[in-house]
Amino acid sequence: MIKEKVRVKTLKINDMDVTAKSNATILEVANEQGITIPSLCYLEGLSCVGACRLCLVEVKGSSKLVPACTSKIKDGMEVMTNSPRIQKHRKMILSMIFAERTHTCSVCVSNGHCELQNQAIEQGLEHSEVAYIHQKFDIDASHPSYMYDPNRCILCTRCVRVCDEVEGAHALDIFGRGIESKIIHDMDEPWIDSQSCTSCGKCVQVCPTGALFEKGVSATEMTKKKEIVIKLIQTRKER
């Protein structure tokens, strides 16, 4: 059998010439080159949805910032990943994420192990630049092993996608609009009553914050093992 020739494209990222497969995204190419583009909703192996907008980059010739996780590369494209304009936007995006929910790091189970917290530190965000607009959600503690706190959820949909695309259960989805949006099980039932959930825990491990966590852990103790899920995805693709 004659193998199909892989098409490649050449572009510039931060004034550096790079070559990559034609169907790659800006974020994938940047990762391959060791160029860090911050993101919260992206997870290797899952579909890309551009939910958090933290991976916005500048493309020469375009007045708009584009999400690196969903934007395919083009021949001759010139990308800037960390300009002053981008830094300003990332701080504002993080501010809005913090403002929409209750993120009190000192009492969170993921304190010190939280991707949102890490991004705030890396981007130099010392305080929210917008007013807090969060409302209080009820915590779902019905499951015997796990808990869901919507007040710490950033709606990245990693849990929804890993449940659907890896576990194949599709027990999770987004319900509501705007600041009232939340992750639900089945038809907005308590977690314990879900007929679709397999209790595999993948959703807990890929959550970037303290929204999904194991019962019995206290502040700072919940470390996520998303690498295990990524390895599982890679293993399945190789079969």
C-alpha positions as CSV (number, residue, x, y, z in Angstrom):
1,M,0.0,0.0,0.0
2,I,1.3,3.5,-0.9
3,K,1.3,5.8,2.0
4,E,-0.3,9.1,1.4
5,K,2.2,11.9,1.6
6,V,1.7,14.2,4.6
7,R,1.3,17.8,3.6
8,V,3.1,20.4,5.6
9,K,2.9,24.1,6.0
10,T,5.5,26.7,7.0
11,L,4.7,29.6,9.3
12,K,6.2,31.9,11.9
13,I,5.5,31.8,15.6
14,N,7.1,34.7,17.5
15,D,9.4,35.3,14.5
16,M,10.6,31.7,14.5
17,D,10.1,29.7,11.3
18,V,8.3,26.4,12.0
19,T,7.0,23.6,9.8
20,A,4.0,21.4,10.8
21,K,1.3,19.1,9.4
22,S,-1.3,21.1,7.4
23,N,-4.2,20.0,9.7
24,A,-2.5,21.1,12.9
25,T,-3.8,24.0,15.1
26,I,-1.7,26.9,16.3
27,L,-1.7,25.5,19.8
28,E,-0.6,22.1,18.7
29,V,2.3,23.5,16.7
30,A,3.3,25.8,19.6
31,N,3.4,22.9,22.0
32,E,5.5,20.9,19.6
33,Q,8.0,23.8,19.5
34,G,8.1,24.2,23.2
35,I,6.2,27.6,23.0
36,T,3.8,28.0,25.9
37,I,0.3,29.3,25.2
38,P,-1.8,29.3,28.3
39,S,-5.2,27.5,28.2
40,L,-7.7,26.0,30.6
41,C,-10.3,24.2,28.5
42,Y,-7.7,22.4,26.2
43,L,-6.7,18.9,27.0
44,E,-4.6,16.8,24.7
45,G,-6.8,14.1,23.1
46,L,-10.1,15.8,23.6
47,S,-12.0,17.8,21.0
48,C,-11.2,21.6,21.1
49,V,-14.0,24.0,21.9
50,G,-12.3,27.3,22.6
51,A,-14.4,27.8,25.8
52,C,-11.9,29.6,28.0
53,R,-10.4,32.0,25.4
54,L,-7.2,32.1,27.3
55,C,-5.2,30.9,24.4
56,L,-5.9,33.9,22.2
57,V,-3.0,34.9,19.9
58,E,-2.3,37.6,17.3
59,V,-2.2,36.7,13.6
60,K,-0.6,39.2,11.3
61,G,-3.1,40.8,9.0
62,S,-6.1,40.2,11.3
63,S,-7.5,42.8,13.6
64,K,-9.1,40.1,15.8
65,L,-7.4,37.8,18.3
66,V,-8.0,34.1,17.5
67,P,-8.1,31.1,19.8
68,A,-5.0,29.0,19.2
69,C,-6.7,25.7,20.1
70,T,-9.3,25.9,17.3
71,S,-7.4,27.9,14.6
72,K,-5.8,25.8,11.9
73,I,-2.4,26.9,10.6
74,K,-1.9,28.4,7.2
75,D,1.1,28.8,4.9
76,G,2.9,32.0,5.6
77,M,0.9,32.7,8.7
78,E,2.7,34.9,11.3
79,V,1.7,34.4,14.9
80,M,2.5,36.3,18.1
81,T,1.7,34.5,21.3
82,N,2.7,37.0,24.1
83,S,2.4,40.6,23.0
84,P,1.4,43.4,25.4
85,R,-2.1,43.3,23.8
86,I,-2.4,39.6,24.4
87,Q,-1.2,39.9,28.0
88,K,-3.8,42.6,28.7
89,H,-6.6,40.4,27.2
90,R,-5.5,37.3,29.2
91,K,-5.6,39.3,32.5
92,M,-9.1,40.5,31.7
93,I,-10.3,37.0,30.7
94,L,-8.9,35.6,34.0
95,S,-10.6,38.4,35.9
96,M,-13.9,37.6,34.3
97,I,-13.5,33.9,35.1
98,F,-12.8,34.6,38.8
99,A,-15.6,37.1,38.9
100,E,-18.3,34.7,37.7
101,R,-17.8,32.1,40.5
102,T,-16.5,31.8,44.1
103,H,-12.8,31.0,44.0
104,T,-11.5,31.2,47.6
105,C,-8.2,29.5,47.2
106,S,-7.3,29.3,50.9
107,V,-10.2,26.9,51.6
108,C,-10.2,25.0,48.3
109,V,-9.3,21.3,48.1
110,S,-7.2,22.1,45.0
111,N,-5.3,25.0,46.5
112,G,-1.7,24.7,45.2
113,H,-2.8,22.1,42.6
114,C,-5.2,24.3,40.6
115,E,-4.7,25.3,36.9
116,L,-6.8,28.5,37.3
117,Q,-4.7,29.5,40.3
118,N,-1.5,28.7,38.4
119,Q,-2.6,30.8,35.4
120,A,-3.4,33.8,37.7
121,I,0.1,33.6,39.1
122,E,1.8,33.2,35.7
123,Q,-0.2,36.1,34.2
124,G,0.5,38.3,37.1
125,L,-3.1,38.8,38.1
126,E,-3.1,40.1,41.7
127,H,-6.8,41.0,41.9
128,S,-9.9,40.8,39.7
129,E,-10.3,43.8,37.4
130,V,-14.0,43.5,37.1
131,A,-16.8,43.4,39.7
132,Y,-17.9,40.0,41.1
133,I,-21.3,38.8,39.8
134,H,-21.4,35.3,41.0
135,Q,-24.5,33.6,42.5
136,K,-24.5,30.7,44.9
137,F,-25.1,27.2,43.6
138,D,-26.0,24.2,45.6
139,I,-23.2,21.6,46.0
140,D,-23.9,18.1,44.8
141,A,-22.5,15.7,47.4
142,S,-24.9,12.8,46.7
143,H,-22.2,10.6,45.1
144,P,-20.5,8.2,47.5
145,S,-17.0,9.0,46.2
146,Y,-17.1,12.4,44.5
147,M,-18.5,15.9,44.9
148,Y,-19.4,18.7,42.5
149,D,-19.2,22.3,43.6
150,P,-20.6,24.5,40.8
151,N,-19.3,27.6,42.6
152,R,-15.8,26.6,41.6
153,C,-16.6,25.5,38.1
154,I,-15.2,27.5,35.1
155,L,-17.4,25.8,32.5
156,C,-14.3,24.5,30.6
157,T,-16.4,21.4,29.6
158,R,-13.4,19.1,30.0
159,C,-15.6,16.8,32.2
160,V,-18.3,16.8,29.6
161,R,-16.0,15.9,26.8
162,V,-14.0,13.2,28.6
163,C,-17.2,11.6,29.7
164,D,-18.5,11.6,26.1
165,E,-15.4,11.1,24.1
166,V,-13.4,8.7,26.3
167,E,-15.7,7.0,28.7
168,G,-18.6,7.0,26.2
169,A,-21.2,7.6,28.8
170,H,-22.3,11.2,28.1
171,A,-23.6,11.6,31.6
172,L,-22.7,15.3,31.7
173,D,-23.8,18.4,29.9
174,I,-24.2,22.2,30.3
175,F,-27.5,23.5,31.5
176,G,-28.6,27.2,31.7
177,R,-27.3,30.4,30.1
178,G,-24.8,33.0,31.2
179,I,-23.8,33.1,34.8
180,E,-26.6,30.6,35.6
181,S,-24.9,27.9,33.5
182,K,-23.8,24.8,35.3
183,I,-22.8,21.2,34.6
184,I,-25.6,18.7,35.2
185,H,-25.9,14.9,35.3
186,D,-28.5,13.5,32.9
187,M,-31.6,15.6,33.2
188,D,-30.3,17.8,36.1
189,E,-30.6,15.0,38.6
190,P,-28.5,14.4,41.7
191,W,-25.3,12.7,40.8
192,I,-26.2,9.6,42.7
193,D,-29.4,9.2,40.6
194,S,-27.6,9.4,37.2
195,Q,-28.4,6.4,35.1
196,S,-25.6,7.2,32.7
197,C,-22.6,7.8,35.1
198,T,-20.2,4.9,35.4
199,S,-18.4,6.4,38.4
200,C,-15.1,6.1,36.5
201,G,-13.8,9.4,38.0
202,K,-12.3,10.7,34.7
203,C,-14.3,13.9,35.0
204,V,-12.8,14.5,38.4
205,Q,-9.2,13.9,37.2
206,V,-9.4,16.3,34.3
207,C,-11.2,19.2,36.1
208,P,-8.7,22.1,36.2
209,T,-10.1,23.6,39.5
210,G,-11.7,22.3,42.7
211,A,-15.1,22.0,41.2
212,L,-14.9,18.2,41.0
213,F,-13.1,16.4,43.7
214,E,-12.9,13.2,45.7
215,K,-14.6,13.0,49.1
216,G,-12.5,12.9,52.2
217,V,-9.8,15.4,51.0
218,S,-9.3,18.7,52.8
219,A,-7.9,22.0,51.6
220,T,-4.7,21.7,49.4
221,E,-4.9,17.9,49.3
222,M,-6.7,17.2,46.0
223,T,-4.1,16.6,43.2
224,K,-5.5,15.8,39.8
225,K,-4.2,13.0,37.7
226,K,-5.1,14.2,34.2
227,E,-1.9,12.6,32.8
228,I,-3.5,9.2,33.4
229,V,-6.5,10.2,31.3
230,I,-4.2,11.6,28.5
231,K,-2.2,8.4,28.5
232,L,-5.4,6.4,28.2
233,I,-6.5,8.4,25.2
234,Q,-3.1,8.0,23.5
235,T,-3.2,4.2,24.1
236,R,-6.6,3.9,22.5
237,K,-5.5,5.9,19.5
238,E,-2.5,3.6,19.0
239,R,-4.7,0.5,18.9
